[in-house]
């Protein structure tokens, strides 16, 4: 994390100090599979200390220097859930979560299948992995149960794409 204070001149000519927080890029994995009663998405039920609450998240984390976002997302999902995405997947959406004061790009990558791993989970990740029906996503969003912009934007982008794409 890096914080800078810029001397900014507005279009109207006013000058002021403008703080900007620079964070590393974030990679989020959206893994979907066909379940017994329709599509399911791999999520974590977790507690987040900064907001003092439990909720649902997509697996994800920071992109290491020189690492591709797709590779980081696949690594994070394996470390946090015990499932490894199959195939190359594809980018779903990239966005800036707080462009008014924070510089960081969130990359959401989509996979259509995963396989269980026998690798140990990251012990610093407190979440429990679950396959959640995609049909529950809008309800969870409306109830405030989705934590983090990567989760919310990624899932709603997927639902929007799924309902507007020709089948």
Backbone as a ProteinNet text record, in pm:
[ID]
protein_1_A
[PRIMARY]
XXXXXXXXXXXXXXXXXXXXXXXXXXXXXXXXXXXXXXXXXXXXXXXXXXXXXXXXXXXXXXXXXXXXXXXXXXXXXXXXXXXXXXXXXXXXXXXXXXXXXXXXXXXXXXXXXXXXXXXXXXXXXXXXXXXXXXXXXXXXXXXXXXXXXXXXXXXXXXXXXXXXXXX
[TERTIARY]
84.9	0	89.7	49.6	121.9	19.4	45.3	-43.3	35.4	-24.7	36.2	-62.1	-8.5	-91.1	-49.3	-144.2	-117.6	-166.7	-92.5	-134.4	-216.8	-347.6	-439.8	-496.7	-504.9	-574.5	-700.9	-816.1	-945.1	-967.8	-1057.9	-1087.8	-1129.6	-1189.7	-1232.7	-1117.5	-999.7	-882.7	-847.9	-935.4	-906.3	-795.3	-707	-601.1	-627.7	-594.9	-614.2	-529	-508.1	-438.2	-538.1	-494.8	-582.5	-509	-551.4	-485.7	-530.7	-434.3	-461.8	-395	-472	-420.8	-397.4	-276.5	-243.1	-235.3	-315.2	-315.9	-276.6	-223.7	-194.3	-322.3	-306.1	-420.2	-476.8	-604.7	-674.4	-728.9	-716.5	-771.2	-876.6	-993.5	-1106.2	-1143.3	-1173.8	-1211	-1360	-1427.7	-1568.7	-1573.9	-1597.6	-1598.8	-1742.6	-1793.7	-1932	-1929.6	-2020.4	-2037.8	-2186.3	-2217.7	-2356.3	-2380.3	-2476	-2510.5	-2638.4	-2684.6	-2806.2	-2929.6	-2932.7	-3051.3	-3017	-2920.7	-2883.8	-2741	-2705.7	-2569.7	-2539.5	-2415	-2365.2	-2235	-2209.9	-2086.5	-2010.1	-1878.6	-1793.2	-1767.7	-1810.9	-1797.4	-1742.5	-1702.7	-1655.3	-1751.2	-1789.8	-1865.4	-1759.2	-1745	-1631.7	-1666.3	-1583.8	-1594.1	-1485.4	-1521.6	-1424.7	-1418.2	-1301.4	-1279.8	-1306.9	-1256	-1275.7	-1422.1	-1513	-1655.3	-1734.2	-1666.2	-1724.2	-1849.9	-1838	-1954.1	-1915.9	-2009.1	-1998.2	-2067.9	-2025.5	-2090.5	-2029.8	-2074.8	-2028.5	-1932.4	-1823.9	-1724.8	-1683.3	-1640.5	-1568.1	-1422.7	-1353.1	-1211.6	-1130.9	-1029.4	-944.9	-840	-754.8	-649.7	-560.8	-447.4	-355.5	-283.6	-253.1	-173.7	-28.3	56.9	198.7	266.1	375.8	450.6	488.6	457.9	491.7	395.2	295.4	199.8	80.2	28.3	-93.9	-213.4	-314.7	-433.5	-501.8	-508.4	-570.2	-498	-366.4	-285.7	-307.9	-312.3	-336	-473.8	-576.3	-711.8	-716.7	-654.3	-652.7	-577.4	-466.8	-389.1	-472.1	-537.6	-616.5	-732	-802.2	-915.4	-866.2	-753.3	-700.1	-658.2	-589.3	-541.6	-656.1	-762.2	-869.7	-981.9	-1001.4	-1118.4	-1086.7	-967.6	-936.5	-987	-1029.2	-1072.8	-981.5	-942.9	-858.8	-942	-946.1	-1020.9	-962.8	-1050.3	-1007.7	-1008.5	-904	-895.9	-848.7	-837.6	-786.1	-888.1	-1017.1	-1118.5	-1114	-1174.9	-1172.3	-1197.7	-1147.1	-1177.8	-1328	-1387.5	-1529.4	-1545.6	-1477.8	-1489.4	-1369.1	-1322.9	-1220.6	-1283.8	-1252.4	-1309.6	-1224.4	-1246.6	-1184.3	-1290.2	-1271.2	-1377.3	-1400.9	-1299.4	-1313.8	-1231.1	-1268.5	-1183.8	-1171	-1250.3	-1240.3	-1122.5	-1058.1	-946.2	-852.9	-888.8	-806.6	-775.3	-648.6	-605.8	-573	-661.3	-638.2	-737.2	-694.7	-784.9	-823.4	-951.7	-1001.9	-1032	-972.2	-991	-1072.4	-1187	-1268.8	-1255.8	-1213.7	-1191.9	-1292	-1348.5	-1453.9	-1404.2	-1437.3	-1415	-1546.7	-1561.3	-1684.2	-1672.3	-1560.9	-1545.6	-1424.6	-1419	-1307	-1295.5	-1178.3	-1155	-1099.3	-1133.3	-1080.6	-930	-860	-715.9	-691.6	-572.1	-534.9	-433.2	-418.7	-325.4	-388.3	-306.1	-361.7	-411.4	-517	-571.8	-483.3	-489.1	-418.5	-479.6	-401.6	-455.8	-492.1	-451.6	-486	-617.4	-677.7	-807	-915.5	-1000.7	-1095.7	-1223	-1242.5	-1369.3	-1386.8	-1513.3	-1548.4	-1607.7	-1550.6	-1595.6	-1728.6	-1817.9	-1948	-1985.8	-2059.9	-2118	-2257.3	-2279.8	-2403.7	-2481	-2611	-2687.9	-2678.1	-2649.6	-2644.5	-2779.3	-2886.1	-3019.8	-3036.1	-2946.8	-2952.9	-2876.3	-2800.1	-2709.1	-2781.5	-2886.8	-2955.9	-3016.5	-3072.4	-3127.8	-3018.5	-2902.7	-2791.1	-2740.9	-2735.8	-2693.1	-2791.9	-2919.6	-3022.2	-3024.1	-2986.6	-2985.1	-2854.7	-2762.6	-2635.3	-2543.1	-2561.5	-2482.8	-2354.8	-2336.6	-2216	-2114.1	-1995.7	-1891.3	-1791.8	-1759.2	-1655.1	-1705	-1644.5	-1687.1	-1655.2	-1545.9	-1513.5	-1620.4	-1671.7	-1779.1	-1907.4	-1946.9	-2073.1	-2072	-1970.8	-1963.9	-1946.6	-1859.2	-1836.1	-1960.6	-2030.1	-2150.6	-2263.1	-2282.5	-2390.2	-2357.3	-2229.1	-2189.7	-2217.9	-2189.9	-2216.6	-2367	-2446.6	-2592	-2646.5	-2599.3	-2646.7	-2609.4	-2486.1	-2440.9	-2522.4	-2549.6	-2623.3	-2767.4	-2826.9	-2967.6	-2986.4	-2879.8	-2892.3	-2828.2	-2745.2	-2680.1	-2776.5	-2771.6	-2855.9	-2812.3	-2907.3	-2876.7	-2856.9
-117.1	0	123.7	219.8	346.1	458.9	562.3	678.5	799	871.1	992	1107.3	1226	1345.6	1429.4	1450.6	1524.4	1667.4	1758	1897.4	1904.1	1921.7	1913.3	2050.8	2078.9	2199.3	2153.6	2191.4	2152.9	2227.7	2177.7	2247.6	2393.7	2424.6	2562	2649.5	2589.4	2664.9	2652.9	2595.6	2578.3	2474.9	2500.4	2404.1	2345.5	2216.7	2151.2	2025.4	1975.8	1848.5	1734.4	1629.9	1516.3	1387.7	1320	1193.7	1079.8	997	880.1	759.6	653.5	528.9	432.9	379.2	282	144.1	51.2	-86.5	-180.5	-297.8	-395.2	-437.4	-488.3	-541.1	-662	-686.9	-797.8	-891.3	-1021.5	-1122.2	-1202	-1218	-1289	-1403.7	-1519.6	-1638.5	-1665.1	-1671.2	-1708.9	-1845	-1949.2	-2086.3	-2137.3	-2177.1	-2223.1	-2366.6	-2447.2	-2584.5	-2615.6	-2720.3	-2766.1	-2859.5	-2822.5	-2904.4	-2981.2	-3052.4	-3133.5	-3049.7	-2927.7	-2843.9	-2713.6	-2718.4	-2600.9	-2557.8	-2441.8	-2391.3	-2355.1	-2384	-2350.4	-2273.5	-2182.9	-2104.6	-2136	-2148.8	-2178.8	-2050.4	-2051	-1932.3	-1970	-1868.6	-1885.8	-1816.5	-1886.2	-1824.3	-1786	-1657.3	-1612.4	-1493.4	-1471.9	-1356.2	-1257.9	-1130.6	-1026.4	-926.6	-922.5	-837.9	-689.7	-630.1	-484.8	-440.7	-527.5	-490.5	-565.3	-650.6	-723.4	-800.3	-881.8	-960.4	-1079	-1172.4	-1287.5	-1256.8	-1323	-1308.8	-1406.4	-1394.8	-1480.5	-1402.5	-1468.5	-1407.7	-1505.8	-1450.9	-1530.5	-1536.4	-1646.3	-1651.9	-1553	-1497	-1402.7	-1343.5	-1261.7	-1197.5	-1114.9	-1075.3	-988.3	-1058.1	-979.5	-1026	-993.2	-1095.7	-1073.8	-1000	-931	-861	-958.7	-922.6	-1005.7	-1120.6	-1138	-1247.3	-1201.8	-1290.2	-1260.3	-1272.5	-1188.4	-1191.7	-1327.9	-1390.5	-1522.5	-1625.5	-1622.4	-1715.9	-1691.4	-1564.6	-1531.6	-1579.5	-1559.5	-1602.6	-1754.5	-1828.8	-1975.8	-2020.2	-1955.2	-1987.6	-1962	-1847.3	-1811	-1907.7	-1947.1	-2038.1	-2172.6	-2221.7	-2349.2	-2336.5	-2227.5	-2208.1	-2190.8	-2122.9	-2087.8	-2190.2	-2269.7	-2358.4	-2506	-2541.2	-2681.6	-2730.8	-2639.3	-2671.4	-2598.8	-2667.4	-2608.4	-2590.9	-2468.3	-2447.3	-2531.7	-2581.9	-2658.8	-2569.4	-2581.3	-2506.7	-2364.4	-2290.6	-2153.3	-2053.2	-2087	-1989.7	-1869.2	-1760.8	-1637.2	-1517.4	-1400.3	-1278.9	-1250.7	-1215.1	-1179.4	-1027.8	-961.9	-816.6	-764	-646.6	-572	-439.5	-391.1	-263.4	-199.3	-70.5	8.3	26.7	-30.5	-27.1	109	190.8	320.5	426.6	463.8	551.8	694	730.4	864.4	883.9	776.3	792.6	673.9	562.8	442.7	398.6	366.7	316.1	167.5	82.6	-61.7	-121.8	-218.4	-284.9	-420.5	-452	-583.8	-659.2	-777.4	-863.3	-984.6	-1006.9	-1124.8	-1219.4	-1342.5	-1443.3	-1557.1	-1607.2	-1708.7	-1843.9	-1947	-2086.1	-2160.3	-2263.3	-2341.9	-2478.7	-2506.8	-2636.4	-2630.3	-2722.7	-2731.9	-2874.8	-2906.7	-3039.2	-3022.5	-3114.8	-3103.3	-3127.4	-3060.8	-3080.3	-3150.9	-3203.7	-3263	-3174.5	-3050.4	-2957.3	-2895	-2864.1	-2801.4	-2660.3	-2621.8	-2487.1	-2386.1	-2261.2	-2152	-2133.9	-2156	-2151.4	-2010.7	-1909.3	-1771.1	-1727.2	-1814.9	-1785.5	-1855.9	-1781.5	-1842.8	-1897.1	-1878.7	-1915.9	-2064.9	-2103.9	-2242.1	-2241.4	-2323.9	-2329	-2403.8	-2348.2	-2409.2	-2381	-2473.8	-2452	-2394.6	-2273.3	-2198.7	-2189.2	-2216.3	-2203.7	-2062.1	-2053.8	-1923.2	-1853	-1930.9	-1873.1	-1795.4	-1814.4	-1741.6	-1609.5	-1582.9	-1468.3	-1335.1	-1312	-1183.1	-1164	-1269.6	-1261.2	-1229	-1296.4	-1270	-1126.4	-1076.6	-938.2	-841.6	-861.8	-775.4	-778.4	-891.9	-906.4	-855	-806.2	-757.3	-867.3	-988.9	-1104.7	-1124.8	-1048.7	-1062	-959.1	-1005.7	-917.6	-883.5	-757.7	-714.7	-683.2	-582	-539.7	-644	-717.7	-821.7	-928.6	-965.3	-1063.8	-1008.7	-892.5	-834.3	-805.2	-735.7	-700.5	-825.8	-916.5	-1038.1	-1123.4	-1147.3	-1230	-1163.3	-1034.5	-967.2	-956.2	-940.9	-941.5	-1077.9	-1184.6	-1319.1	-1341.4	-1305.1	-1321.8	-1239.6	-1116.4	-1032.6	-1094.4	-1142.1	-1204.8	-1330.7	-1408.8	-1534.3	-1510.4	-1400.3	-1376.3	-1297.3	-1237.2	-1158.9	-1225.1	-1328.1	-1396.7	-1493.1	-1503.4	-1603.2	-1743.4	-1826.2	-1962.8	-2058.9
0	0	0	-80	-87.1	-86	-5.8	-0.5	-51.8	-145.5	-200.2	-182.5	-166.1	-163.6	-284.1	-374.2	-497.5	-486.3	-548.6	-561.1	-689.4	-676.9	-790.1	-821.3	-950.3	-995.7	-1067.4	-1013.9	-1071.5	-1202.8	-1288	-1413.6	-1393.2	-1277.9	-1249.6	-1200.3	-1178.2	-1135.5	-988.8	-905.5	-762.8	-745	-646.8	-614.2	-476.5	-462	-332.9	-327.6	-205.1	-186.3	-206.2	-275.8	-304.9	-268.8	-160.3	-123.7	-215.3	-254	-337.7	-272.6	-251.7	-196.7	-313.6	-323.7	-427.8	-362.8	-411.9	-362.4	-475.1	-442.7	-547.8	-620.1	-740.2	-813.7	-738.9	-760.3	-695.2	-803.6	-779.9	-870.4	-796.2	-859	-799.7	-892.5	-832.8	-910.6	-897	-1009.1	-1012.5	-1081.6	-1001.7	-1052.9	-1047.6	-1163.4	-1175.6	-1225	-1172	-1221.3	-1228.6	-1299.7	-1307.3	-1188.2	-1103.3	-987.6	-1012.4	-911.7	-925.1	-952.5	-899.7	-920.3	-993.3	-1083.7	-1161.4	-1134.4	-1186.9	-1171.1	-1026.3	-987.8	-854.5	-868.9	-775.1	-773.9	-645.5	-657.1	-542.6	-464.3	-336.6	-252.7	-115.2	-42.5	94.5	189.9	292.9	403.1	504.1	530.3	609.8	698.1	799.1	887.2	847.8	837.6	805.4	920.2	982	1098.8	1072.7	963	946.5	947.8	902.2	901	1008	1084.5	1196.9	1158.4	1052.3	1012.3	925	917.9	829.2	698.2	594.1	464.5	365.1	241.8	132.2	44.3	5	-83.4	-191.2	-303.4	-402	-356.9	-383.9	-347.7	-430.9	-370.4	-441.7	-351.1	-409.3	-332.4	-421.3	-366.1	-437.9	-551.7	-653.2	-766.7	-735.3	-733.2	-705.3	-820.8	-791.9	-896.7	-1007.7	-1131.6	-1246.7	-1272.1	-1187.7	-1200.8	-1284.2	-1368.1	-1442.2	-1348.2	-1368.1	-1283.1	-1288.7	-1405.8	-1420.6	-1334.1	-1335.8	-1256.8	-1107.3	-1068.6	-927.8	-882.4	-965.2	-929	-911.5	-1003	-992.8	-867.6	-837.1	-717	-591.7	-587.3	-470	-446.1	-551	-531.1	-477.9	-526.2	-475.8	-329.4	-295.4	-158.1	-58.7	-100.9	-8.2	-1.2	-106.6	-110.6	-121.3	-168.5	-193.1	-328.6	-413.9	-549.7	-648	-756.4	-859.2	-985.8	-1040.7	-1164.7	-1278.4	-1364.5	-1481.9	-1604.3	-1683.6	-1807.9	-1786.6	-1896.1	-1886.5	-1835.2	-1841.3	-1801.6	-1893.7	-1847.1	-1926.2	-1836	-1876.9	-1800.9	-1807.7	-1695.1	-1692.3	-1688.2	-1592.6	-1580.3	-1501.3	-1538.6	-1464.3	-1424.7	-1305	-1262.8	-1153.6	-1134.8	-1027.7	-919.2	-798.6	-698.1	-632.4	-617.1	-549	-621.2	-743.5	-823.7	-770.3	-673.5	-616.8	-524	-481.3	-389.4	-381.3	-448.4	-442.9	-585.2	-608.4	-737.9	-722.8	-774.2	-777.7	-875.6	-951	-1044.7	-987.8	-993.7	-954.8	-1084.4	-1098.1	-1215.3	-1171.9	-1234.2	-1204.4	-1323.2	-1294.6	-1396.8	-1376.2	-1483.9	-1479.5	-1528.6	-1451	-1492.1	-1485.8	-1569	-1574.9	-1507.9	-1444.3	-1378.6	-1285.5	-1190.2	-1096.4	-1048	-996.4	-939.1	-798.8	-708.6	-572.4	-571.3	-480	-463.4	-331.2	-316.4	-187.8	-116	-165	-104.2	20.9	122.4	242.8	212.6	281.1	265	336.9	293.2	358.6	497.1	602.5	738.6	782.9	706.6	740.4	676.1	599.3	537	617.7	685.3	778.4	714.8	586.3	524.1	503.2	488.2	454.8	315.3	227.5	88.1	78.3	-3.3	-29.8	-175.2	-235.3	-367.5	-343.4	-389.7	-366.3	-498	-497.6	-622.3	-680.1	-808.8	-874.8	-861.7	-854.2	-840.3	-709.1	-611.3	-483.6	-486.5	-591.9	-593.7	-577	-651.7	-643.4	-504.7	-446.7	-311.7	-210	-220.8	-129.4	-143.3	-267	-289.5	-223.7	-244.3	-186.7	-35.8	21.9	167.9	230.2	146.8	198.9	245.7	193.8	236.6	155.9	47.7	-34.7	11.8	50.1	101.2	-9.2	-21.5	-112.7	-252.3	-310.7	-444.2	-550	-536.1	-634.1	-638.8	-522.7	-514.9	-575.2	-530.4	-575.4	-725.9	-772.3	-914.4	-999.6	-957.8	-1034.8	-1049.8	-939.1	-944.8	-1023	-1001.5	-1075.2	-1224	-1258.3	-1399.9	-1461.5	-1386.1	-1437.1	-1455.8	-1357.5	-1367.2	-1484.7	-1498.6	-1609.4	-1744.6	-1755.9	-1879.4	-1909.5	-1807	-1824.4	-1867.1	-1820.8	-1852.5	-1981.2	-2034.1	-2156.9	-2277.7	-2255.1	-2367.4	-2432.3	-2566.8	-2633.2	-2591.8	-2562.6	-2515.6	-2629.1
[MASK]
+++++++++++++++++++++++++++++++++++++++++++++++++++++++++++++++++++++++++++++++++++++++++++++++++++++++++++++++++++++++++++++++++++++++++++++++++++++++++++++++++++++++

